Amino acid sequence: MEENKVGIHRINLTERNNITISGVLKVLSSNNTGIILKLKESNLSIGGNELSIDSFNDGQILITGTLDSLKYSKSSKVKEGFFKRIFK
């Protein structure tokens, strides 16, 4: 099996209490009811109660707590300004 690279993500959920996600670039926000992760092509929002990040190493994150939802959203990219595009 090929070794996981950042950008390819996998999710392993156990009993709604533990989730391991690979391919995570960074944590955008985190509190005890929600965590937003930056993936290569999108963001992943995790909702629940008493959520905590137990480890985050080499693109792999372990989150514990009671998970209620997982939601993907488009990654927000900063658009270039009008003058920056003109004066390249």
SEDORO-527774 format. One line per field, with one value per residue: x, y, z of N, C-alpha, C in turn; residue number from 1; residue in one letter. Coordinates in Angstrom, 2 decimals. Layout:
<recs>
n_x	X|...
n_y	Y|...
n_z	Z|...
ca_x	X|...
ca_y	Y|...
ca_z	Z|...
c_x	X|...
c_y	Y|...
c_z	Z|...
pos	NUM|...
code	A|...
</recs>
This chain:
<recs>
n_x	0.84|0.51|2.29|0.75|0.27|0.50|-2.42|-3.81|-6.49|-7.71|-10.32|-10.97|-13.33|-14.40|-16.95|-18.22|-16.70|-13.94|-11.84|-9.68|-7.80|-6.10|-3.86|-4.13|-3.53|-3.44|-4.75|-7.47|-9.30|-10.34|-12.33|-14.25|-16.63|-16.40|-14.24|-12.16|-10.57|-7.88|-7.63|-6.13|-7.75|-10.05|-11.94|-12.57|-15.13|-15.77|-18.20|-19.43|-19.38|-17.40|-14.96|-11.58|-8.19|-6.05|-3.62|-1.39|0.43|2.67|0.67|-1.41|-4.18|-5.64|-8.70|-10.77|-13.90|-17.46|-18.74|-20.77|-21.14|-19.75|-18.49|-17.78|-16.30|-15.72|-12.39|-11.37|-9.90|-7.67|-8.40|-6.68|-6.07|-7.46|-5.52|-3.15|-3.35|-3.24|-0.70|1.30
n_y	-1.18|2.23|4.87|7.39|10.70|14.20|15.85|13.77|12.51|10.58|9.22|7.93|6.81|6.09|4.82|7.37|8.80|8.99|10.27|9.93|11.67|11.87|13.72|16.38|19.80|22.11|23.37|25.40|26.56|26.00|24.78|23.66|22.80|22.75|22.17|23.29|22.22|22.53|21.17|19.80|20.42|21.46|22.62|21.10|20.82|20.00|19.10|18.99|17.88|18.64|18.44|17.72|18.17|15.63|14.81|16.00|15.38|15.25|15.68|14.14|13.91|13.47|13.42|13.72|13.25|13.89|13.37|15.09|16.03|16.16|18.26|19.28|22.07|24.57|25.64|28.75|31.06|33.77|36.40|38.07|41.58|44.17|46.03|44.65|42.48|43.81|45.05|43.06
n_z	0.00|-0.77|0.80|2.79|1.62|2.25|1.48|0.34|1.92|4.65|6.63|9.80|11.85|15.09|16.92|17.20|18.98|18.69|16.20|13.49|11.21|8.20|6.03|6.66|6.43|8.09|11.24|11.29|13.06|16.46|19.07|21.93|20.77|18.04|15.21|12.65|9.81|7.49|4.37|1.39|-0.94|0.17|3.06|6.22|8.44|11.75|13.96|17.33|20.77|23.62|22.24|21.49|20.45|20.35|19.25|16.67|14.08|11.35|9.35|10.25|12.36|15.58|17.05|19.86|21.60|21.53|18.47|16.16|13.57|10.23|7.79|4.55|2.91|0.41|-0.03|1.10|-0.87|-1.06|-3.10|-5.73|-5.82|-7.93|-9.01|-8.54|-10.26|-12.72|-12.76|-12.94
ca_x	0.00|1.29|2.30|-0.10|0.91|-0.37|-3.26|-4.71|-6.94|-8.52|-11.01|-11.29|-14.21|-14.71|-18.01|-18.51|-15.90|-12.57|-11.69|-8.33|-7.86|-4.79|-3.89|-4.49|-2.47|-3.38|-5.98|-7.87|-9.88|-10.63|-12.86|-14.82|-17.81|-16.12|-12.87|-12.09|-9.28|-7.52|-7.15|-5.56|-8.76|-11.22|-11.90|-13.43|-15.65|-16.19|-19.03|-19.68|-19.28|-16.17|-13.94|-10.20|-7.16|-5.11|-2.30|-1.35|1.80|2.87|-0.56|-2.42|-4.75|-6.53|-9.66|-11.67|-15.10|-18.67|-18.86|-22.13|-21.20|-18.59|-18.96|-16.77|-16.61|-14.65|-11.31|-11.43|-8.62|-7.66|-8.32|-5.79|-6.73|-7.52|-4.24|-2.11|-3.48|-2.86|0.71|2.16
ca_y	0.00|3.46|5.71|8.56|11.98|15.31|16.13|12.61|12.36|9.44|9.43|6.73|7.22|5.00|5.02|8.80|9.37|9.20|10.38|10.16|12.19|12.12|14.68|17.70|20.80|22.88|23.60|26.80|27.00|24.89|24.97|22.38|22.42|22.69|22.24|23.46|21.76|22.87|20.06|20.29|20.97|21.97|22.68|20.12|21.29|18.91|19.62|18.04|18.35|18.27|18.07|18.14|17.62|14.87|14.86|16.49|15.15|14.82|15.69|13.27|14.50|12.63|14.25|12.97|13.95|13.37|13.97|15.19|16.32|16.42|19.02|19.82|23.33|25.03|26.37|30.16|31.59|35.22|36.84|39.20|42.85|44.64|46.62|43.63|41.70|44.65|45.40|41.88
ca_z	0.00|-0.88|2.00|2.68|1.38|2.60|0.33|0.28|3.30|5.06|7.90|10.56|12.94|15.99|17.92|17.34|20.07|18.24|14.76|13.01|9.84|7.61|4.94|7.19|6.28|9.33|11.99|11.11|14.33|17.35|20.41|22.40|19.99|16.61|14.72|11.20|9.30|6.11|3.57|0.13|-1.84|0.87|4.52|6.86|9.73|12.62|15.04|18.40|22.15|24.34|21.25|21.77|19.57|21.18|18.60|15.30|13.60|9.96|8.59|10.85|13.57|16.38|17.77|20.73|22.03|20.89|17.14|15.65|12.13|9.38|6.64|3.66|2.26|-0.46|0.60|0.73|-1.34|-1.13|-4.49|-5.96|-6.09|-9.32|-9.43|-8.51|-11.51|-13.85|-12.72|-12.74
c_x	0.88|1.18|1.48|0.72|-0.04|-1.13|-4.24|-5.19|-7.83|-9.12|-11.32|-12.06|-14.57|-15.75|-18.38|-17.68|-14.46|-12.56|-10.22|-8.44|-6.43|-4.95|-4.29|-3.30|-2.31|-4.75|-6.30|-8.52|-10.26|-11.22|-13.58|-16.08|-17.57|-14.65|-12.94|-10.67|-9.10|-6.96|-6.64|-6.59|-9.93|-10.94|-12.85|-13.82|-16.18|-16.96|-19.26|-19.62|-18.00|-15.09|-12.57|-9.25|-6.13|-3.71|-2.46|0.10|1.79|1.57|-1.66|-2.87|-5.67|-7.40|-10.56|-12.82|-16.31|-18.87|-20.30|-22.17|-19.82|-19.11|-17.78|-17.25|-15.44|-13.63|-11.38|-10.04|-8.74|-7.48|-7.37|-6.61|-6.63|-6.16|-3.11|-2.14|-2.99|-1.35|1.61|3.42
c_y	1.24|4.28|6.97|9.83|13.07|15.70|14.99|12.40|11.14|9.76|8.08|7.17|5.99|5.44|6.48|9.49|9.67|9.29|10.68|10.57|12.42|13.09|16.08|18.65|21.65|22.98|25.09|27.37|25.79|25.39|23.68|21.95|22.34|22.85|22.38|23.15|22.19|21.62|20.63|21.00|21.63|22.14|21.62|20.65|20.09|19.53|18.55|18.70|17.81|17.77|18.56|17.46|16.94|14.83|15.37|16.43|14.69|14.72|14.79|13.85|13.49|13.56|13.35|13.86|13.30|14.10|13.93|15.39|16.47|17.13|19.56|21.15|23.73|25.81|27.82|30.66|33.10|35.61|38.03|40.45|43.23|45.14|45.60|42.78|42.51|44.84|44.22|42.00
c_z	0.00|0.40|1.78|2.51|1.84|1.35|0.09|1.70|3.47|6.41|8.52|11.79|13.77|17.00|18.17|18.43|19.69|16.73|14.45|11.55|9.37|6.45|5.38|7.04|7.53|9.98|11.87|12.36|15.15|18.66|20.80|21.66|18.49|16.27|13.21|10.75|7.85|5.45|2.25|-0.74|-1.14|2.36|5.04|8.23|10.49|13.77|16.09|19.76|22.79|23.39|21.70|20.80|20.46|20.58|17.18|14.84|12.16|9.18|9.14|12.18|14.24|17.21|18.60|21.18|21.37|19.57|16.66|14.14|11.52|8.15|5.85|3.10|1.39|0.34|0.16|0.37|-1.42|-2.60|-4.59|-6.23|-7.54|-9.79|-9.43|-9.78|-12.70|-13.91|-12.41|-13.53
pos	1|2|3|4|5|6|7|8|9|10|11|12|13|14|15|16|17|18|19|20|21|22|23|24|25|26|27|28|29|30|31|32|33|34|35|36|37|38|39|40|41|42|43|44|45|46|47|48|49|50|51|52|53|54|55|56|57|58|59|60|61|62|63|64|65|66|67|68|69|70|71|72|73|74|75|76|77|78|79|80|81|82|83|84|85|86|87|88
code	M|E|E|N|K|V|G|I|H|R|I|N|L|T|E|R|N|N|I|T|I|S|G|V|L|K|V|L|S|S|N|N|T|G|I|I|L|K|L|K|E|S|N|L|S|I|G|G|N|E|L|S|I|D|S|F|N|D|G|Q|I|L|I|T|G|T|L|D|S|L|K|Y|S|K|S|S|K|V|K|E|G|F|F|K|R|I|F|K
</recs>
